[in-house]
Amino acid sequence: MPRIAPADLEGNAVQTSLLARVLGRRPEILKAFAELDAATRFHGRLPAPMKESIRRATAGQVGCEYCVSLGTYEPNPDDRRESLAVAFALMIADDPKEISDAQFDVLREEFDEDEIVELVAYTCFVAIAGQLFGATLKLEPAPSEEIEAYQSVLARR
């Protein structure tokens, strides 16, 4: 049971997800978070599947059971950019103060500075922030209907 009772929301399974319903206790925060999520997840120069891999990889490390339930990270050893992005996101989740200039130099081998800003913004503002929210409020795993709806949204992107 989450630490905060979810609000009642109308909409499809994604719009009424547990995360949305808890955030929905403060509609202005839900609206702003949803807009930031959509802007960083589905727009920009980095591919949405890479961003989903970041979300999946960091969910368990951050400790959000709800986020973990939405999909398991499966490494793609043939995609160096994705591997670097995920490894960097895991370093952010672990301890951003420990990231060295040398690690940024490795990132620059595959990403330009605009892409690095996008990567860090998505990782910090959406992936890890949402996971910290879920872990702090003890959001339980999503039901199968919600997981299927989430996967359906991803498949359309």
C-alpha positions as CSV (number, residue, x, y, z in Angstrom):
1,M,0.0,0.0,0.0
2,P,1.4,3.4,-0.9
3,R,2.2,5.8,1.9
4,I,-0.2,8.3,0.4
5,A,-3.7,7.4,-0.8
6,P,-4.0,7.9,-4.6
7,A,-6.5,10.3,-6.0
8,D,-9.3,9.3,-8.3
9,L,-8.5,10.1,-11.9
10,E,-10.3,9.5,-15.2
11,G,-8.6,8.2,-18.3
12,N,-6.8,5.2,-19.8
13,A,-4.6,2.9,-17.8
14,V,-1.5,5.0,-18.3
15,Q,-3.3,8.3,-17.4
16,T,-4.7,6.6,-14.2
17,S,-1.5,4.8,-13.3
18,L,-0.6,4.5,-9.6
19,L,2.2,7.1,-10.1
20,A,-0.3,9.5,-11.8
21,R,-3.0,8.9,-9.2
22,V,-0.6,9.7,-6.3
23,L,0.8,12.8,-8.2
24,G,-2.8,13.6,-9.0
25,R,-3.3,14.7,-5.4
26,R,-1.6,17.8,-6.7
27,P,-3.0,18.2,-10.2
28,E,-0.6,21.0,-11.1
29,I,2.4,18.9,-10.2
30,L,1.0,15.9,-12.2
31,K,0.4,18.1,-15.2
32,A,3.9,19.6,-15.1
33,F,5.6,16.2,-14.5
34,A,3.6,14.6,-17.4
35,E,4.6,17.4,-19.7
36,L,8.3,17.1,-18.7
37,D,8.1,13.3,-19.1
38,A,6.6,13.6,-22.6
39,A,9.1,16.3,-23.7
40,T,12.2,14.4,-22.5
41,R,11.1,10.8,-23.2
42,F,9.5,11.1,-26.7
43,H,11.3,14.2,-28.2
44,G,14.8,15.2,-28.7
45,R,17.8,13.7,-30.3
46,L,18.2,10.5,-28.3
47,P,16.0,7.6,-29.2
48,A,13.0,6.8,-26.9
49,P,14.1,3.1,-26.6
50,M,17.5,4.3,-25.2
51,K,15.7,6.4,-22.6
52,E,13.4,3.4,-21.7
53,S,16.5,1.3,-21.2
54,I,17.9,4.0,-18.8
55,R,14.6,4.0,-16.9
56,R,14.5,0.3,-16.6
57,A,18.2,0.0,-15.6
58,T,18.0,2.6,-12.9
59,A,14.6,1.5,-11.4
60,G,16.0,-1.3,-9.3
61,Q,19.0,0.6,-8.2
62,V,16.8,3.5,-7.0
63,G,14.4,1.0,-5.4
64,C,11.0,1.8,-6.9
65,E,9.0,-1.5,-7.1
66,Y,6.4,0.2,-9.3
67,C,9.0,1.3,-11.8
68,V,10.7,-2.1,-11.8
69,S,7.4,-3.7,-12.6
70,L,7.0,-1.8,-15.9
71,G,9.8,-3.7,-17.5
72,T,13.2,-5.3,-17.0
73,Y,16.4,-3.9,-18.5
74,E,17.9,-6.1,-21.2
75,P,21.4,-4.9,-22.2
76,N,22.1,-4.5,-25.9
77,P,25.9,-5.2,-26.2
78,D,25.8,-4.3,-29.9
79,D,24.7,-0.7,-29.1
80,R,27.7,1.2,-27.7
81,R,25.7,4.5,-27.3
82,E,23.0,2.8,-25.3
83,S,25.5,0.9,-23.2
84,L,27.3,4.1,-22.4
85,A,24.1,6.0,-21.7
86,V,22.8,3.3,-19.3
87,A,26.2,3.0,-17.5
88,F,26.3,6.8,-17.1
89,A,22.7,6.9,-15.8
90,L,23.6,4.2,-13.3
91,M,26.5,6.3,-12.1
92,I,24.1,9.3,-11.6
93,A,21.8,7.0,-9.6
94,D,24.6,5.7,-7.5
95,D,26.4,9.0,-6.7
96,P,26.5,11.9,-9.1
97,K,29.3,13.5,-7.1
98,E,31.6,10.6,-8.1
99,I,31.4,11.2,-11.8
100,S,34.8,12.3,-13.1
101,D,35.8,14.4,-16.0
102,A,37.4,11.3,-17.5
103,Q,34.0,9.6,-17.5
104,F,32.5,12.6,-19.3
105,D,35.3,12.3,-21.9
106,V,34.3,8.7,-22.5
107,L,30.7,9.9,-23.0
108,R,31.9,12.5,-25.5
109,E,33.3,9.7,-27.7
110,E,29.7,8.9,-28.6
111,F,27.6,11.9,-27.7
112,D,27.8,15.6,-28.5
113,E,27.2,18.1,-25.8
114,D,23.5,18.7,-26.7
115,E,22.9,15.0,-26.4
116,I,24.7,14.8,-23.1
117,V,22.4,17.6,-21.7
118,E,19.4,15.7,-23.0
119,L,20.7,12.4,-21.4
120,V,21.3,14.0,-18.0
121,A,18.0,15.9,-18.1
122,Y,16.0,12.8,-18.8
123,T,17.9,10.7,-16.3
124,C,17.7,13.3,-13.5
125,F,14.4,15.0,-14.1
126,V,12.3,12.1,-15.2
127,A,13.8,8.6,-14.8
128,I,15.4,8.9,-11.4
129,A,13.1,11.6,-10.0
130,G,10.1,9.5,-10.8
131,Q,11.7,6.5,-9.3
132,L,12.7,8.4,-6.1
133,F,9.1,9.5,-5.8
134,G,7.8,6.0,-6.2
135,A,10.4,4.5,-3.8
136,T,9.8,7.2,-1.1
137,L,6.0,6.7,-1.3
138,K,6.3,2.9,-1.5
139,L,4.3,2.5,-4.7
140,E,3.6,-1.2,-5.2
141,P,4.1,-3.0,-8.6
142,A,1.7,-2.0,-11.3
143,P,-1.1,-4.4,-12.2
144,S,-0.9,-6.3,-15.5
145,E,-3.4,-4.0,-17.2
146,E,-1.3,-1.0,-16.5
147,I,1.9,-2.8,-17.6
148,E,0.3,-3.8,-20.9
149,A,-1.0,-0.2,-21.4
150,Y,2.5,1.2,-20.7
151,Q,4.1,-1.3,-23.1
152,S,1.6,-0.4,-25.8
153,V,2.4,3.3,-25.5
154,L,6.1,2.5,-25.9
155,A,5.5,0.3,-28.9
156,R,3.8,3.2,-30.7
157,R,6.8,5.4,-30.3
